[in-house]
Amino acid sequence: MSTESGLGPVLDRRDVTSLRELSPQQWKSGIAAWLGWLFDGLDMHLYTLVATPFVAQLLHVSQRDDAVGYYSSVIQAAFLIGWALGGGFFGRLGDRLGRSRTLVLTILTYALFTGLSFFAQTWWHLLICRFLAALGIGGEWAVGASLLSETWPRRWRPWIAATLQSAVNIGVLLAMVAGVLVSIVMASSETYAYRSVFLVGILPALLVLWIRRAVPEPEEWHTAKQQAQQAAPGIADLFRGSVRRTTILTILVCATSLTAHWAFTFWSLQHLRNLPDIKAWTDLQRTTFVSHAMILLMITSIAGNFLAAWIARFVGYRRAIALMCVAYFLSMYVTYSVERPHDKLFWWLCAMGVSQGVFGLFTMYLPPLFPTLLRTTGAGFCYNIGRIVAAGGTVFFGLFSKVGDHRLALLYAAWLFLPAAVVALFLSEPPDEGGKGVRNGS
């Protein structure tokens, strides 16, 4: 038995050494979280794939009209704000109702409202649907991460984080497949082509039936809940005592890094689509090119997840996060410091993809920093509050863009990774790993 942050004893998990030793509960929790994150990535990136042409269609203007860039970034900002609010709301539910129950609610939320985006008739219809879908996507992150941090072996956390984050990347790859299907639909009916991609987002709803029946709540959560009884901590406890320092530093790291990352995620695709040397291409050719670029980005991101995990095993989470943030800055700075044609810019995306492994580290690093009954609340709040800053950043950095040229927006956004790297060094390693480096922390 051990005591965690004054909230009562927590049962130690058996430190298994191989996959064969995992219990059925651990397997079910792992599969549920992995699939939840896969569909998370799918629903998350369906919009970025068709943002420019679909918003132009809703506004009844040309894709190169200034209004398209403005309204598409506003919709993306609303999505990021919804992500932040969902992280806090469902994170709190995860601590009160349990991880499995809340996971079901988050998946239903983002599946339903992603599907409803198909019926948008104006830009603000799409904004509302993306905002509500984001509530579930933001909540699923903290709940799924906490579920695995409480059920799987501690010493495996870096590799679990890499595997879980890779589920998001695979989900984005599935979104690219949906993009190919859109291209096929365009050949027969351009009216419904771009909106049809959102119907794919309904698929995750089928997952909840299995989760609700087969995935139990973690023993660690049950134990902490029984010990706390009526004295369970609230949101205000994130800013009290020793937890306050962790909360503030985590918010700073997440806000700066996520703002830069989402500026890249959103504007890099729009920049690719509007490069001068492909201006004469058809919409179908540009959509195919962007899809191929996103596939390359996701494949290299998967490699980056495992590279970041390998680094964390040797130097600890906080140093690994700092190193990956510096790498992200350097890759964006070098890529966008000069104008590049589409064939050169395409391959430079590999550097940014590998650097995105930093966000895989957050997956297993953040939840254990907080007490059990503040785990999804703290991880969800701190990680996703950065989305609000990122929402403003997406619009702000867009102001530096010329029509069809977002290179300066991407170049300026890259600098935010440097303060993120510095602040990360002031964080601590997870307390249940003895405050040591990950390699020695089981």
Contacts in CASP RR format, 6 or more apart in sequence:
PFRMAT RR
TARGET T0000
AUTHOR 0000-0000-0000
METHOD contacts of the structure
MODEL  1
MSTESGLGPVLDRRDVTSLRELSPQQWKSGIAAWLGWLFDGLDMHLYTLV
ATPFVAQLLHVSQRDDAVGYYSSVIQAAFLIGWALGGGFFGRLGDRLGRS
RTLVLTILTYALFTGLSFFAQTWWHLLICRFLAALGIGGEWAVGASLLSE
TWPRRWRPWIAATLQSAVNIGVLLAMVAGVLVSIVMASSETYAYRSVFLV
GILPALLVLWIRRAVPEPEEWHTAKQQAQQAAPGIADLFRGSVRRTTILT
ILVCATSLTAHWAFTFWSLQHLRNLPDIKAWTDLQRTTFVSHAMILLMIT
SIAGNFLAAWIARFVGYRRAIALMCVAYFLSMYVTYSVERPHDKLFWWLC
AMGVSQGVFGLFTMYLPPLFPTLLRTTGAGFCYNIGRIVAAGGTVFFGLF
SKVGDHRLALLYAAWLFLPAAVVALFLSEPPDEGGKGVRNGS
1 9 0 8 1.000
1 10 0 8 1.000
1 11 0 8 1.000
1 12 0 8 1.000
2 9 0 8 1.000
2 10 0 8 1.000
2 12 0 8 1.000
2 432 0 8 1.000
3 9 0 8 1.000
3 10 0 8 1.000
4 10 0 8 1.000
4 224 0 8 1.000
4 371 0 8 1.000
4 372 0 8 1.000
4 431 0 8 1.000
4 432 0 8 1.000
5 242 0 8 1.000
5 243 0 8 1.000
5 370 0 8 1.000
5 371 0 8 1.000
5 372 0 8 1.000
5 431 0 8 1.000
6 371 0 8 1.000
7 224 0 8 1.000
7 227 0 8 1.000
7 228 0 8 1.000
7 233 0 8 1.000
7 371 0 8 1.000
7 372 0 8 1.000
7 373 0 8 1.000
8 224 0 8 1.000
8 227 0 8 1.000
8 228 0 8 1.000
9 223 0 8 1.000
9 227 0 8 1.000
10 220 0 8 1.000
10 223 0 8 1.000
10 224 0 8 1.000
10 372 0 8 1.000
11 219 0 8 1.000
11 220 0 8 1.000
11 223 0 8 1.000
13 151 0 8 1.000
13 153 0 8 1.000
13 154 0 8 1.000
13 220 0 8 1.000
14 21 0 8 1.000
15 153 0 8 1.000
15 154 0 8 1.000
15 155 0 8 1.000
15 442 0 8 1.000
16 22 0 8 1.000
16 153 0 8 1.000
22 152 0 8 1.000
25 151 0 8 1.000
25 216 0 8 1.000
26 151 0 8 1.000
26 152 0 8 1.000
28 214 0 8 1.000
28 215 0 8 1.000
28 216 0 8 1.000
29 147 0 8 1.000
29 148 0 8 1.000
29 151 0 8 1.000
29 152 0 8 1.000
29 215 0 8 1.000
29 218 0 8 1.000
30 147 0 8 1.000
30 148 0 8 1.000
30 151 0 8 1.000
30 152 0 8 1.000
32 100 0 8 1.000
32 103 0 8 1.000
32 144 0 8 1.000
32 147 0 8 1.000
32 207 0 8 1.000
32 210 0 8 1.000
32 211 0 8 1.000
32 214 0 8 1.000
32 215 0 8 1.000
33 103 0 8 1.000
33 144 0 8 1.000
33 145 0 8 1.000
33 147 0 8 1.000
33 148 0 8 1.000
33 164 0 8 1.000
34 163 0 8 1.000
34 164 0 8 1.000
34 167 0 8 1.000
35 167 0 8 1.000
35 204 0 8 1.000
35 207 0 8 1.000
36 103 0 8 1.000
36 107 0 8 1.000
36 140 0 8 1.000
36 144 0 8 1.000
36 167 0 8 1.000
36 204 0 8 1.000
36 207 0 8 1.000
37 140 0 8 1.000
37 141 0 8 1.000
37 144 0 8 1.000
37 164 0 8 1.000
37 165 0 8 1.000
37 167 0 8 1.000
37 168 0 8 1.000
38 167 0 8 1.000
38 168 0 8 1.000
38 170 0 8 1.000
38 171 0 8 1.000
38 174 0 8 1.000
39 107 0 8 1.000
39 110 0 8 1.000
39 111 0 8 1.000
39 171 0 8 1.000
39 201 0 8 1.000
39 203 0 8 1.000
39 204 0 8 1.000
39 207 0 8 1.000
40 110 0 8 1.000
40 137 0 8 1.000
40 140 0 8 1.000
40 141 0 8 1.000
40 167 0 8 1.000
40 168 0 8 1.000
40 171 0 8 1.000
41 137 0 8 1.000
41 167 0 8 1.000
41 168 0 8 1.000
41 169 0 8 1.000
41 171 0 8 1.000
41 172 0 8 1.000
41 175 0 8 1.000
42 171 0 8 1.000
42 172 0 8 1.000
42 174 0 8 1.000
42 175 0 8 1.000
42 178 0 8 1.000
42 200 0 8 1.000
42 201 0 8 1.000
42 203 0 8 1.000
42 204 0 8 1.000
43 110 0 8 1.000
43 111 0 8 1.000
43 114 0 8 1.000
43 133 0 8 1.000
43 137 0 8 1.000
43 201 0 8 1.000
43 204 0 8 1.000
44 137 0 8 1.000
44 168 0 8 1.000
44 172 0 8 1.000
44 175 0 8 1.000
45 171 0 8 1.000
45 172 0 8 1.000
45 175 0 8 1.000
45 294 0 8 1.000
46 114 0 8 1.000
46 117 0 8 1.000
46 175 0 8 1.000
46 178 0 8 1.000
46 197 0 8 1.000
46 198 0 8 1.000
46 200 0 8 1.000
46 201 0 8 1.000
47 54 0 8 1.000
47 75 0 8 1.000
47 76 0 8 1.000
47 79 0 8 1.000
47 117 0 8 1.000
47 126 0 8 1.000
47 130 0 8 1.000
48 76 0 8 1.000
48 265 0 8 1.000
48 266 0 8 1.000
48 269 0 8 1.000
49 175 0 8 1.000
49 176 0 8 1.000
49 178 0 8 1.000
49 179 0 8 1.000
49 182 0 8 1.000
49 197 0 8 1.000
49 269 0 8 1.000
49 287 0 8 1.000
49 290 0 8 1.000
49 291 0 8 1.000
49 294 0 8 1.000
50 179 0 8 1.000
50 182 0 8 1.000
50 194 0 8 1.000
50 197 0 8 1.000
50 287 0 8 1.000
51 72 0 8 1.000
51 75 0 8 1.000
51 76 0 8 1.000
51 266 0 8 1.000
51 269 0 8 1.000
51 270 0 8 1.000
52 63 0 8 1.000
52 68 0 8 1.000
52 69 0 8 1.000
52 72 0 8 1.000
52 270 0 8 1.000
52 273 0 8 1.000
52 274 0 8 1.000
53 63 0 8 1.000
53 194 0 8 1.000
53 283 0 8 1.000
53 287 0 8 1.000
54 126 0 8 1.000
54 194 0 8 1.000
54 195 0 8 1.000
55 68 0 8 1.000
55 69 0 8 1.000
55 71 0 8 1.000
55 72 0 8 1.000
55 75 0 8 1.000
55 123 0 8 1.000
55 126 0 8 1.000
56 62 0 8 1.000
56 63 0 8 1.000
56 65 0 8 1.000
56 68 0 8 1.000
57 194 0 8 1.000
58 120 0 8 1.000
58 121 0 8 1.000
58 122 0 8 1.000
58 123 0 8 1.000
58 125 0 8 1.000
58 126 0 8 1.000
59 65 0 8 1.000
59 67 0 8 1.000
59 68 0 8 1.000
59 71 0 8 1.000
59 123 0 8 1.000
61 67 0 8 1.000
61 68 0 8 1.000
62 68 0 8 1.000
63 283 0 8 1.000
64 274 0 8 1.000
64 403 0 8 1.000
64 404 0 8 1.000
66 403 0 8 1.000
69 270 0 8 1.000
69 398 0 8 1.000
69 401 0 8 1.000
71 123 0 8 1.000
72 270 0 8 1.000
73 266 0 8 1.000
73 394 0 8 1.000
73 395 0 8 1.000
73 398 0 8 1.000
74 123 0 8 1.000
74 127 0 8 1.000
74 395 0 8 1.000
75 123 0 8 1.000
75 126 0 8 1.000
75 127 0 8 1.000
75 130 0 8 1.000
76 130 0 8 1.000
76 262 0 8 1.000
76 266 0 8 1.000
76 391 0 8 1.000
76 394 0 8 1.000
77 391 0 8 1.000
77 392 0 8 1.000
77 393 0 8 1.000
77 394 0 8 1.000
77 395 0 8 1.000
78 127 0 8 1.000
78 128 0 8 1.000
78 130 0 8 1.000
78 131 0 8 1.000
78 134 0 8 1.000
78 391 0 8 1.000
79 130 0 8 1.000
79 131 0 8 1.000
79 133 0 8 1.000
79 134 0 8 1.000
79 391 0 8 1.000
80 134 0 8 1.000
80 262 0 8 1.000
80 387 0 8 1.000
80 388 0 8 1.000
80 390 0 8 1.000
80 391 0 8 1.000
80 392 0 8 1.000
80 394 0 8 1.000
81 131 0 8 1.000
81 134 0 8 1.000
81 387 0 8 1.000
81 388 0 8 1.000
81 391 0 8 1.000
82 131 0 8 1.000
82 132 0 8 1.000
82 134 0 8 1.000
82 135 0 8 1.000
82 138 0 8 1.000
82 387 0 8 1.000
83 134 0 8 1.000
83 135 0 8 1.000
83 137 0 8 1.000
83 138 0 8 1.000
83 384 0 8 1.000
83 387 0 8 1.000
84 138 0 8 1.000
84 384 0 8 1.000
84 385 0 8 1.000
84 386 0 8 1.000
84 387 0 8 1.000
84 388 0 8 1.000
84 391 0 8 1.000
85 135 0 8 1.000
85 384 0 8 1.000
86 134 0 8 1.000
86 135 0 8 1.000
86 136 0 8 1.000
86 138 0 8 1.000
86 139 0 8 1.000
86 384 0 8 1.000
87 135 0 8 1.000
87 136 0 8 1.000
87 138 0 8 1.000
87 139 0 8 1.000
87 141 0 8 1.000
87 142 0 8 1.000
87 380 0 8 1.000
87 381 0 8 1.000
87 383 0 8 1.000
87 384 0 8 1.000
88 139 0 8 1.000
88 142 0 8 1.000
88 377 0 8 1.000
88 380 0 8 1.000
88 381 0 8 1.000
88 384 0 8 1.000
88 385 0 8 1.000
89 135 0 8 1.000
89 139 0 8 1.000
90 102 0 8 1.000
90 105 0 8 1.000
90 106 0 8 1.000
90 135 0 8 1.000
90 136 0 8 1.000
90 138 0 8 1.000
90 139 0 8 1.000
90 140 0 8 1.000
90 142 0 8 1.000
90 143 0 8 1.000
90 376 0 8 1.000
90 380 0 8 1.000
91 102 0 8 1.000
91 139 0 8 1.000
91 142 0 8 1.000
91 143 0 8 1.000
91 376 0 8 1.000
91 377 0 8 1.000
91 378 0 8 1.000
91 379 0 8 1.000
91 380 0 8 1.000
91 381 0 8 1.000
92 234 0 8 1.000
92 235 0 8 1.000
92 376 0 8 1.000
92 377 0 8 1.000
93 101 0 8 1.000
93 102 0 8 1.000
93 105 0 8 1.000
93 376 0 8 1.000
94 101 0 8 1.000
94 102 0 8 1.000
94 142 0 8 1.000
94 143 0 8 1.000
94 146 0 8 1.000
94 376 0 8 1.000
94 377 0 8 1.000
95 232 0 8 1.000
95 373 0 8 1.000
95 374 0 8 1.000
95 375 0 8 1.000
95 376 0 8 1.000
95 377 0 8 1.000
96 232 0 8 1.000
98 217 0 8 1.000
98 221 0 8 1.000
99 143 0 8 1.000
99 144 0 8 1.000
99 146 0 8 1.000
99 147 0 8 1.000
99 150 0 8 1.000
99 217 0 8 1.000
99 218 0 8 1.000
99 221 0 8 1.000
99 376 0 8 1.000
100 147 0 8 1.000
100 211 0 8 1.000
100 212 0 8 1.000
100 215 0 8 1.000
100 216 0 8 1.000
100 217 0 8 1.000
101 212 0 8 1.000
101 217 0 8 1.000
102 139 0 8 1.000
102 143 0 8 1.000
102 376 0 8 1.000
103 140 0 8 1.000
103 143 0 8 1.000
103 144 0 8 1.000
103 147 0 8 1.000
103 211 0 8 1.000
103 215 0 8 1.000
104 208 0 8 1.000
104 211 0 8 1.000
104 212 0 8 1.000
105 136 0 8 1.000
106 136 0 8 1.000
106 137 0 8 1.000
106 138 0 8 1.000
106 139 0 8 1.000
106 140 0 8 1.000
106 143 0 8 1.000
107 136 0 8 1.000
107 140 0 8 1.000
107 204 0 8 1.000
107 205 0 8 1.000
107 207 0 8 1.000
107 208 0 8 1.000
107 211 0 8 1.000
108 205 0 8 1.000
108 208 0 8 1.000
109 132 0 8 1.000
109 133 0 8 1.000
109 135 0 8 1.000
109 136 0 8 1.000
110 133 0 8 1.000
110 134 0 8 1.000
110 135 0 8 1.000
110 136 0 8 1.000
110 137 0 8 1.000
110 140 0 8 1.000
110 204 0 8 1.000
111 201 0 8 1.000
111 202 0 8 1.000
111 203 0 8 1.000
111 204 0 8 1.000
111 205 0 8 1.000
112 133 0 8 1.000
112 202 0 8 1.000
112 205 0 8 1.000
113 129 0 8 1.000
113 130 0 8 1.000
113 132 0 8 1.000
113 133 0 8 1.000
114 129 0 8 1.000
114 133 0 8 1.000
114 198 0 8 1.000
114 201 0 8 1.000
114 202 0 8 1.000
115 129 0 8 1.000
115 198 0 8 1.000
115 199 0 8 1.000
115 201 0 8 1.000
115 202 0 8 1.000
116 129 0 8 1.000
116 198 0 8 1.000
117 126 0 8 1.000
117 129 0 8 1.000
117 130 0 8 1.000
117 133 0 8 1.000
117 195 0 8 1.000
117 198 0 8 1.000
118 195 0 8 1.000
118 196 0 8 1.000
118 198 0 8 1.000
118 199 0 8 1.000
119 125 0 8 1.000
119 195 0 8 1.000
120 126 0 8 1.000
120 129 0 8 1.000
120 195 0 8 1.000
138 380 0 8 1.000
138 384 0 8 1.000
138 387 0 8 1.000
139 380 0 8 1.000
139 384 0 8 1.000
141 363 0 8 1.000
141 379 0 8 1.000
141 380 0 8 1.000
141 383 0 8 1.000
141 384 0 8 1.000
142 367 0 8 1.000
142 375 0 8 1.000
142 376 0 8 1.000
142 377 0 8 1.000
142 378 0 8 1.000
142 379 0 8 1.000
142 380 0 8 1.000
142 383 0 8 1.000
142 384 0 8 1.000
143 376 0 8 1.000
144 164 0 8 1.000
145 164 0 8 1.000
145 363 0 8 1.000
145 364 0 8 1.000
145 366 0 8 1.000
145 367 0 8 1.000
145 379 0 8 1.000
146 367 0 8 1.000
146 375 0 8 1.000
146 376 0 8 1.000
146 379 0 8 1.000
147 218 0 8 1.000
148 160 0 8 1.000
148 164 0 8 1.000
148 364 0 8 1.000
149 157 0 8 1.000
149 364 0 8 1.000
149 367 0 8 1.000
149 368 0 8 1.000
149 375 0 8 1.000
150 218 0 8 1.000
150 219 0 8 1.000
150 220 0 8 1.000
150 221 0 8 1.000
150 367 0 8 1.000
150 372 0 8 1.000
150 375 0 8 1.000
151 218 0 8 1.000
151 220 0 8 1.000
152 160 0 8 1.000
153 442 0 8 1.000
154 368 0 8 1.000
154 430 0 8 1.000
154 432 0 8 1.000
154 433 0 8 1.000
154 441 0 8 1.000
154 442 0 8 1.000
155 441 0 8 1.000
155 442 0 8 1.000
157 364 0 8 1.000
157 365 0 8 1.000
157 368 0 8 1.000
157 430 0 8 1.000
157 433 0 8 1.000
157 438 0 8 1.000
158 308 0 8 1.000
158 309 0 8 1.000
158 310 0 8 1.000
158 312 0 8 1.000
158 313 0 8 1.000
158 317 0 8 1.000
158 361 0 8 1.000
158 364 0 8 1.000
158 438 0 8 1.000
159 306 0 8 1.000
159 309 0 8 1.000
160 363 0 8 1.000
160 364 0 8 1.000
161 305 0 8 1.000
161 308 0 8 1.000
161 309 0 8 1.000
161 360 0 8 1.000
161 361 0 8 1.000
161 362 0 8 1.000
161 363 0 8 1.000
161 364 0 8 1.000
161 365 0 8 1.000
162 304 0 8 1.000
162 305 0 8 1.000
162 306 0 8 1.000
162 308 0 8 1.000
162 309 0 8 1.000
162 357 0 8 1.000
162 360 0 8 1.000
163 305 0 8 1.000
164 360 0 8 1.000
164 363 0 8 1.000
164 364 0 8 1.000
165 301 0 8 1.000
165 305 0 8 1.000
165 357 0 8 1.000
165 359 0 8 1.000
165 360 0 8 1.000
165 363 0 8 1.000
166 301 0 8 1.000
166 302 0 8 1.000
166 305 0 8 1.000
166 306 0 8 1.000
169 298 0 8 1.000
169 299 0 8 1.000
169 301 0 8 1.000
169 302 0 8 1.000
169 305 0 8 1.000
170 298 0 8 1.000
170 302 0 8 1.000
171 298 0 8 1.000
172 294 0 8 1.000
172 298 0 8 1.000
173 295 0 8 1.000
173 298 0 8 1.000
173 299 0 8 1.000
174 200 0 8 1.000
175 197 0 8 1.000
175 200 0 8 1.000
175 294 0 8 1.000
176 291 0 8 1.000
176 294 0 8 1.000
176 295 0 8 1.000
176 298 0 8 1.000
178 197 0 8 1.000
178 200 0 8 1.000
179 197 0 8 1.000
179 287 0 8 1.000
179 291 0 8 1.000
180 288 0 8 1.000
180 291 0 8 1.000
181 196 0 8 1.000
181 197 0 8 1.000
181 200 0 8 1.000
182 193 0 8 1.000
182 194 0 8 1.000
182 196 0 8 1.000
182 197 0 8 1.000
182 287 0 8 1.000
183 193 0 8 1.000
183 284 0 8 1.000
183 287 0 8 1.000
183 288 0 8 1.000
183 291 0 8 1.000
185 192 0 8 1.000
185 193 0 8 1.000
185 196 0 8 1.000
186 193 0 8 1.000
186 283 0 8 1.000
186 284 0 8 1.000
186 287 0 8 1.000
187 284 0 8 1.000
220 372 0 8 1.000
221 372 0 8 1.000
221 373 0 8 1.000
223 372 0 8 1.000
224 371 0 8 1.000
224 372 0 8 1.000
224 373 0 8 1.000
225 232 0 8 1.000
225 373 0 8 1.000
228 373 0 8 1.000
232 373 0 8 1.000
233 371 0 8 1.000
233 373 0 8 1.000
233 374 0 8 1.000
234 374 0 8 1.000
234 377 0 8 1.000
235 377 0 8 1.000
235 381 0 8 1.000
237 243 0 8 1.000
237 374 0 8 1.000
238 244 0 8 1.000
238 247 0 8 1.000
238 370 0 8 1.000
238 374 0 8 1.000
238 377 0 8 1.000
238 378 0 8 1.000
238 381 0 8 1.000
238 382 0 8 1.000
239 247 0 8 1.000
239 248 0 8 1.000
243 370 0 8 1.000
243 371 0 8 1.000
243 374 0 8 1.000
246 369 0 8 1.000
246 370 0 8 1.000
246 427 0 8 1.000
246 428 0 8 1.000
247 378 0 8 1.000
247 381 0 8 1.000
247 382 0 8 1.000
249 423 0 8 1.000
249 426 0 8 1.000
249 427 0 8 1.000
250 366 0 8 1.000
250 369 0 8 1.000
250 382 0 8 1.000
250 383 0 8 1.000
250 427 0 8 1.000
251 382 0 8 1.000
251 385 0 8 1.000
251 386 0 8 1.000
252 419 0 8 1.000
252 420 0 8 1.000
252 423 0 8 1.000
253 321 0 8 1.000
253 420 0 8 1.000
253 423 0 8 1.000
253 424 0 8 1.000
253 427 0 8 1.000
254 362 0 8 1.000
254 382 0 8 1.000
254 383 0 8 1.000
254 384 0 8 1.000
254 385 0 8 1.000
254 386 0 8 1.000
255 385 0 8 1.000
255 386 0 8 1.000
255 389 0 8 1.000
255 390 0 8 1.000
256 389 0 8 1.000
256 416 0 8 1.000
256 417 0 8 1.000
256 419 0 8 1.000
256 420 0 8 1.000
256 423 0 8 1.000
257 325 0 8 1.000
257 328 0 8 1.000
257 358 0 8 1.000
257 359 0 8 1.000
257 416 0 8 1.000
257 417 0 8 1.000
257 420 0 8 1.000
258 383 0 8 1.000
258 386 0 8 1.000
258 387 0 8 1.000
258 389 0 8 1.000
258 390 0 8 1.000
259 386 0 8 1.000
259 389 0 8 1.000
259 390 0 8 1.000
259 392 0 8 1.000
259 393 0 8 1.000
259 394 0 8 1.000
259 413 0 8 1.000
259 416 0 8 1.000
260 328 0 8 1.000
260 329 0 8 1.000
260 332 0 8 1.000
260 413 0 8 1.000
260 414 0 8 1.000
260 415 0 8 1.000
260 416 0 8 1.000
260 417 0 8 1.000
260 420 0 8 1.000
261 328 0 8 1.000
261 356 0 8 1.000
261 359 0 8 1.000
261 390 0 8 1.000
262 387 0 8 1.000
262 390 0 8 1.000
262 393 0 8 1.000
262 394 0 8 1.000
263 390 0 8 1.000
263 393 0 8 1.000
263 394 0 8 1.000
263 397 0 8 1.000
263 398 0 8 1.000
263 409 0 8 1.000
263 410 0 8 1.000
263 413 0 8 1.000
264 332 0 8 1.000
264 352 0 8 1.000
264 410 0 8 1.000
264 413 0 8 1.000
264 414 0 8 1.000
266 394 0 8 1.000
267 394 0 8 1.000
267 397 0 8 1.000
267 398 0 8 1.000
267 401 0 8 1.000
267 406 0 8 1.000
267 409 0 8 1.000
267 410 0 8 1.000
267 413 0 8 1.000
268 349 0 8 1.000
268 352 0 8 1.000
268 406 0 8 1.000
268 410 0 8 1.000
269 290 0 8 1.000
269 293 0 8 1.000
269 294 0 8 1.000
270 404 0 8 1.000
270 406 0 8 1.000
271 404 0 8 1.000
271 405 0 8 1.000
271 406 0 8 1.000
271 407 0 8 1.000
271 410 0 8 1.000
272 289 0 8 1.000
272 290 0 8 1.000
272 293 0 8 1.000
272 342 0 8 1.000
272 345 0 8 1.000
272 346 0 8 1.000
273 286 0 8 1.000
273 287 0 8 1.000
273 289 0 8 1.000
273 290 0 8 1.000
274 403 0 8 1.000
274 404 0 8 1.000
274 405 0 8 1.000
274 406 0 8 1.000
275 341 0 8 1.000
275 342 0 8 1.000
275 345 0 8 1.000
276 405 0 8 1.000
277 341 0 8 1.000
277 342 0 8 1.000
278 285 0 8 1.000
278 286 0 8 1.000
278 289 0 8 1.000
278 342 0 8 1.000
281 289 0 8 1.000
289 342 0 8 1.000
289 346 0 8 1.000
292 346 0 8 1.000
293 346 0 8 1.000
293 349 0 8 1.000
296 346 0 8 1.000
296 347 0 8 1.000
296 349 0 8 1.000
296 350 0 8 1.000
297 349 0 8 1.000
297 350 0 8 1.000
297 352 0 8 1.000
297 353 0 8 1.000
297 356 0 8 1.000
298 353 0 8 1.000
300 349 0 8 1.000
300 350 0 8 1.000
300 352 0 8 1.000
300 353 0 8 1.000
300 354 0 8 1.000
301 353 0 8 1.000
301 354 0 8 1.000
301 356 0 8 1.000
301 357 0 8 1.000
303 354 0 8 1.000
304 353 0 8 1.000
304 354 0 8 1.000
304 355 0 8 1.000
304 356 0 8 1.000
304 357 0 8 1.000
305 356 0 8 1.000
305 357 0 8 1.000
305 360 0 8 1.000
307 354 0 8 1.000
307 357 0 8 1.000
308 320 0 8 1.000
308 324 0 8 1.000
308 357 0 8 1.000
308 358 0 8 1.000
308 360 0 8 1.000
308 361 0 8 1.000
309 360 0 8 1.000
309 361 0 8 1.000
311 319 0 8 1.000
311 320 0 8 1.000
311 323 0 8 1.000
311 324 0 8 1.000
312 320 0 8 1.000
312 361 0 8 1.000
312 438 0 8 1.000
313 438 0 8 1.000
313 439 0 8 1.000
314 439 0 8 1.000
315 323 0 8 1.000
315 437 0 8 1.000
316 429 0 8 1.000
316 437 0 8 1.000
316 438 0 8 1.000
316 439 0 8 1.000
317 361 0 8 1.000
317 365 0 8 1.000
317 427 0 8 1.000
317 429 0 8 1.000
317 430 0 8 1.000
317 437 0 8 1.000
317 438 0 8 1.000
318 424 0 8 1.000
318 425 0 8 1.000
318 426 0 8 1.000
318 427 0 8 1.000
318 428 0 8 1.000
318 429 0 8 1.000
319 424 0 8 1.000
319 425 0 8 1.000
320 358 0 8 1.000
320 361 0 8 1.000
321 358 0 8 1.000
321 361 0 8 1.000
321 362 0 8 1.000
321 365 0 8 1.000
321 420 0 8 1.000
321 421 0 8 1.000
321 424 0 8 1.000
321 427 0 8 1.000
322 421 0 8 1.000
322 422 0 8 1.000
322 424 0 8 1.000
322 425 0 8 1.000
323 421 0 8 1.000
324 355 0 8 1.000
324 357 0 8 1.000
324 358 0 8 1.000
324 361 0 8 1.000
325 358 0 8 1.000
325 417 0 8 1.000
325 418 0 8 1.000
325 420 0 8 1.000
325 421 0 8 1.000
325 424 0 8 1.000
326 417 0 8 1.000
326 418 0 8 1.000
326 421 0 8 1.000
327 351 0 8 1.000
327 354 0 8 1.000
327 355 0 8 1.000
327 358 0 8 1.000
328 352 0 8 1.000
328 355 0 8 1.000
328 356 0 8 1.000
328 358 0 8 1.000
328 414 0 8 1.000
328 417 0 8 1.000
329 414 0 8 1.000
329 415 0 8 1.000
329 417 0 8 1.000
329 418 0 8 1.000
329 421 0 8 1.000
330 351 0 8 1.000
331 348 0 8 1.000
331 351 0 8 1.000
331 352 0 8 1.000
331 353 0 8 1.000
331 354 0 8 1.000
331 355 0 8 1.000
332 352 0 8 1.000
332 410 0 8 1.000
332 411 0 8 1.000
332 413 0 8 1.000
332 414 0 8 1.000
332 417 0 8 1.000
333 411 0 8 1.000
333 414 0 8 1.000
333 415 0 8 1.000
334 348 0 8 1.000
334 351 0 8 1.000
335 345 0 8 1.000
335 348 0 8 1.000
335 349 0 8 1.000
335 351 0 8 1.000
335 352 0 8 1.000
335 410 0 8 1.000
336 407 0 8 1.000
336 408 0 8 1.000
336 410 0 8 1.000
336 411 0 8 1.000
336 414 0 8 1.000
337 411 0 8 1.000
339 407 0 8 1.000
340 348 0 8 1.000
362 383 0 8 1.000
365 430 0 8 1.000
366 378 0 8 1.000
366 379 0 8 1.000
366 380 0 8 1.000
366 382 0 8 1.000
366 383 0 8 1.000
367 375 0 8 1.000
367 376 0 8 1.000
367 379 0 8 1.000
368 375 0 8 1.000
368 430 0 8 1.000
368 431 0 8 1.000
368 432 0 8 1.000
368 433 0 8 1.000
369 379 0 8 1.000
369 427 0 8 1.000
369 428 0 8 1.000
369 430 0 8 1.000
369 431 0 8 1.000
370 377 0 8 1.000
370 378 0 8 1.000
370 379 0 8 1.000
393 413 0 8 1.000
397 409 0 8 1.000
397 410 0 8 1.000
397 412 0 8 1.000
397 413 0 8 1.000
398 406 0 8 1.000
398 409 0 8 1.000
399 409 0 8 1.000
400 408 0 8 1.000
400 409 0 8 1.000
400 412 0 8 1.000
401 408 0 8 1.000
401 409 0 8 1.000
402 408 0 8 1.000
428 435 0 8 1.000
429 435 0 8 1.000
429 436 0 8 1.000
429 437 0 8 1.000
429 438 0 8 1.000
429 441 0 8 1.000
433 441 0 8 1.000
433 442 0 8 1.000
434 441 0 8 1.000
435 441 0 8 1.000
END
